[in-house]
């Protein structure tokens, strides 16, 4: 089946950790603690929707360290 641009894109724990330059154990710890980002577990695989990740990144964007 061919992929379309409307299909959601998902990241693995490792891909998300690489994107955010943190360890996979940090991402796993956040998940256990119930912290964002929201995740899906499909057949035992943890996945993060890229659109949710981008929304979270935008919401946490800062213009100054004094905020």
TIVO-2410 file (N, C-alpha, C; in nm, 3 decimals):
# residues 67
REC num residu      c1      c2      c3 atome chaine
REC   1      X   0.085  -0.118   0.000     N      A
REC   1      X   0.000   0.000   0.000    CA      A
REC   1      X   0.089   0.124   0.000     C      A
REC   2      X   0.063   0.216  -0.088     N      A
REC   2      X   0.143   0.337  -0.100    CA      A
REC   2      X   0.107   0.434   0.011     C      A
REC   3      X   0.206   0.506   0.059     N      A
REC   3      X   0.187   0.605   0.164    CA      A
REC   3      X   0.133   0.734   0.104     C      A
REC   4      X   0.044   0.800   0.176     N      A
REC   4      X  -0.007   0.930   0.131    CA      A
REC   4      X   0.034   1.034   0.233     C      A
REC   5      X   0.032   1.159   0.192     N      A
REC   5      X   0.071   1.267   0.283    CA      A
REC   5      X  -0.031   1.286   0.395     C      A
REC   6      X  -0.151   1.229   0.381     N      A
REC   6      X  -0.253   1.242   0.484    CA      A
REC   6      X  -0.237   1.139   0.596     C      A
REC   7      X  -0.157   1.037   0.574     N      A
REC   7      X  -0.136   0.935   0.676    CA      A
REC   7      X  -0.049   0.994   0.787     C      A
REC   8      X  -0.082   0.967   0.913     N      A
REC   8      X   0.002   1.018   1.020    CA      A
REC   8      X   0.138   0.951   1.020     C      A
REC   9      X   0.237   1.027   1.058     N      A
REC   9      X   0.373   0.976   1.068    CA      A
REC   9      X   0.401   0.952   1.217     C      A
REC  10      X   0.461   0.840   1.248     N      A
REC  10      X   0.490   0.805   1.387    CA      A
REC  10      X   0.640   0.790   1.408     C      A
REC  11      X   0.685   0.824   1.529     N      A
REC  11      X   0.824   0.808   1.568    CA      A
REC  11      X   0.835   0.702   1.676     C      A
REC  12      X   0.943   0.628   1.675     N      A
REC  12      X   0.972   0.534   1.783    CA      A
REC  12      X   1.034   0.612   1.899     C      A
REC  13      X   1.050   0.547   2.012     N      A
REC  13      X   1.115   0.609   2.127    CA      A
REC  13      X   1.255   0.656   2.090     C      A
REC  14      X   1.328   0.572   2.018     N      A
REC  14      X   1.465   0.609   1.979    CA      A
REC  14      X   1.465   0.729   1.884     C      A
REC  15      X   1.373   0.733   1.789     N      A
REC  15      X   1.367   0.846   1.695    CA      A
REC  15      X   1.332   0.975   1.768     C      A
REC  16      X   1.241   0.967   1.864     N      A
REC  16      X   1.205   1.086   1.941    CA      A
REC  16      X   1.323   1.132   2.027     C      A
REC  17      X   1.390   1.038   2.091     N      A
REC  17      X   1.507   1.073   2.171    CA      A
REC  17      X   1.614   1.141   2.086     C      A
REC  18      X   1.637   1.090   1.968     N      A
REC  18      X   1.734   1.152   1.877    CA      A
REC  18      X   1.690   1.292   1.837     C      A
REC  19      X   1.563   1.309   1.809     N      A
REC  19      X   1.509   1.438   1.767    CA      A
REC  19      X   1.530   1.543   1.877     C      A
REC  20      X   1.506   1.502   2.001     N      A
REC  20      X   1.517   1.595   2.114    CA      A
REC  20      X   1.653   1.592   2.182     C      A
REC  21      X   1.744   1.510   2.131     N      A
REC  21      X   1.881   1.500   2.185    CA      A
REC  21      X   1.882   1.465   2.333     C      A
REC  22      X   1.801   1.364   2.367     N      A
REC  22      X   1.797   1.309   2.503    CA      A
REC  22      X   1.814   1.158   2.493     C      A
REC  23      X   1.829   1.093   2.605     N      A
REC  23      X   1.843   0.947   2.605    CA      A
REC  23      X   1.706   0.880   2.590     C      A
REC  24      X   1.708   0.759   2.540     N      A
REC  24      X   1.583   0.683   2.530    CA      A
REC  24      X   1.527   0.656   2.669     C      A
REC  25      X   1.614   0.644   2.769     N      A
REC  25      X   1.565   0.621   2.905    CA      A
REC  25      X   1.489   0.743   2.958     C      A
REC  26      X   1.528   0.863   2.917     N      A
REC  26      X   1.452   0.984   2.955    CA      A
REC  26      X   1.312   0.980   2.897     C      A
REC  27      X   1.302   0.947   2.770     N      A
REC  27      X   1.170   0.940   2.704    CA      A
REC  27      X   1.085   0.832   2.772     C      A
REC  28      X   1.145   0.718   2.801     N      A
REC  28      X   1.073   0.609   2.868    CA      A
REC  28      X   1.027   0.652   3.007     C      A
REC  29      X   1.113   0.723   3.080     N      A
REC  29      X   1.079   0.770   3.214    CA      A
REC  29      X   0.960   0.865   3.209     C      A
REC  30      X   0.960   0.959   3.114     N      A
REC  30      X   0.848   1.052   3.099    CA      A
REC  30      X   0.718   0.976   3.074     C      A
REC  31      X   0.727   0.872   2.992     N      A
REC  31      X   0.608   0.792   2.959    CA      A
REC  31      X   0.553   0.724   3.084     C      A
REC  32      X   0.641   0.665   3.164     N      A
REC  32      X   0.599   0.598   3.287    CA      A
REC  32      X   0.538   0.698   3.386     C      A
REC  33      X   0.593   0.819   3.389     N      A
REC  33      X   0.545   0.923   3.480    CA      A
REC  33      X   0.417   0.992   3.430     C      A
REC  34      X   0.374   0.958   3.307     N      A
REC  34      X   0.254   1.018   3.251    CA      A
REC  34      X   0.274   1.157   3.196     C      A
REC  35      X   0.400   1.194   3.171     N      A
REC  35      X   0.431   1.326   3.114    CA      A
REC  35      X   0.418   1.320   2.962     C      A
REC  36      X   0.399   1.438   2.900     N      A
REC  36      X   0.395   1.440   2.754    CA      A
REC  36      X   0.528   1.394   2.696     C      A
REC  37      X   0.526   1.346   2.575     N      A
REC  37      X   0.415   1.345   2.479    CA      A
REC  37      X   0.326   1.221   2.493     C      A
REC  38      X   0.207   1.235   2.440     N      A
REC  38      X   0.111   1.125   2.433    CA      A
REC  38      X   0.170   1.017   2.342     C      A
REC  39      X   0.141   0.891   2.372     N      A
REC  39      X   0.196   0.783   2.291    CA      A
REC  39      X   0.088   0.681   2.259     C      A
REC  40      X   0.118   0.597   2.164     N      A
REC  40      X   0.033   0.485   2.125    CA      A
REC  40      X   0.112   0.357   2.151     C      A
REC  41      X   0.045   0.252   2.193     N      A
REC  41      X   0.110   0.122   2.205    CA      A
REC  41      X   0.034   0.027   2.115     C      A
REC  42      X   0.100  -0.015   2.008     N      A
REC  42      X   0.038  -0.101   1.907    CA      A
REC  42      X   0.121  -0.228   1.897     C      A
REC  43      X   0.059  -0.340   1.930     N      A
REC  43      X   0.129  -0.469   1.929    CA      A
REC  43      X   0.259  -0.464   2.007     C      A
REC  44      X   0.258  -0.395   2.121     N      A
REC  44      X   0.376  -0.388   2.206    CA      A
REC  44      X   0.477  -0.282   2.166     C      A
REC  45      X   0.454  -0.213   2.056     N      A
REC  45      X   0.547  -0.109   2.009    CA      A
REC  45      X   0.495   0.028   2.052     C      A
REC  46      X   0.582   0.108   2.112     N      A
REC  46      X   0.548   0.244   2.153    CA      A
REC  46      X   0.576   0.337   2.037     C      A
REC  47      X   0.477   0.418   2.001     N      A
REC  47      X   0.490   0.513   1.890    CA      A
REC  47      X   0.436   0.649   1.931     C      A
REC  48      X   0.497   0.753   1.876     N      A
REC  48      X   0.457   0.890   1.901    CA      A
REC  48      X   0.418   0.954   1.768     C      A
REC  49      X   0.301   1.017   1.764     N      A
REC  49      X   0.254   1.081   1.641    CA      A
REC  49      X   0.335   1.209   1.618     C      A
REC  50      X   0.395   1.220   1.502     N      A
REC  50      X   0.481   1.334   1.470    CA      A
REC  50      X   0.406   1.466   1.484     C      A
REC  51      X   0.282   1.472   1.444     N      A
REC  51      X   0.204   1.597   1.455    CA      A
REC  51      X   0.191   1.639   1.601     C      A
REC  52      X   0.172   1.542   1.692     N      A
REC  52      X   0.164   1.573   1.836    CA      A
REC  52      X   0.298   1.626   1.886     C      A
REC  53      X   0.407   1.567   1.838     N      A
REC  53      X   0.541   1.611   1.878    CA      A
REC  53      X   0.564   1.754   1.833     C      A
REC  54      X   0.529   1.785   1.709     N      A
REC  54      X   0.547   1.920   1.656    CA      A
REC  54      X   0.462   2.021   1.733     C      A
REC  55      X   0.339   1.983   1.770     N      A
REC  55      X   0.253   2.071   1.849    CA      A
REC  55      X   0.315   2.099   1.986     C      A
REC  56      X   0.370   1.996   2.048     N      A
REC  56      X   0.434   2.011   2.178    CA      A
REC  56      X   0.557   2.100   2.167     C      A
REC  57      X   0.633   2.084   2.061     N      A
REC  57      X   0.751   2.169   2.040    CA      A
REC  57      X   0.710   2.315   2.023     C      A
REC  58      X   0.606   2.340   1.946     N      A
REC  58      X   0.559   2.479   1.926    CA      A
REC  58      X   0.509   2.539   2.057     C      A
REC  59      X   0.438   2.461   2.136     N      A
REC  59      X   0.383   2.509   2.262    CA      A
REC  59      X   0.492   2.543   2.362     C      A
REC  60      X   0.608   2.482   2.349     N      A
REC  60      X   0.718   2.503   2.443    CA      A
REC  60      X   0.828   2.592   2.388     C      A
REC  61      X   0.802   2.655   2.274     N      A
REC  61      X   0.901   2.745   2.213    CA      A
REC  61      X   0.914   2.871   2.300     C      A
REC  62      X   1.035   2.914   2.322     N      A
REC  62      X   1.064   3.032   2.406    CA      A
REC  62      X   1.144   3.134   2.328     C      A
REC  63      X   1.125   3.261   2.364     N      A
REC  63      X   1.204   3.367   2.301    CA      A
REC  63      X   1.306   3.424   2.399     C      A
REC  64      X   1.298   3.381   2.526     N      A
REC  64      X   1.390   3.430   2.626    CA      A
REC  64      X   1.403   3.326   2.737     C      A
REC  65      X   1.517   3.322   2.802     N      A
REC  65      X   1.534   3.230   2.915    CA      A
REC  65      X   1.478   3.287   3.044     C      A
REC  66      X   1.430   3.412   3.043     N      A
REC  66      X   1.376   3.474   3.164    CA      A
REC  66      X   1.230   3.436   3.189     C      A
REC  67      X   1.167   3.363   3.095     N      A
REC  67      X   1.027   3.325   3.112    CA      A
REC  67      X   1.017   3.199   3.193     C      A
***
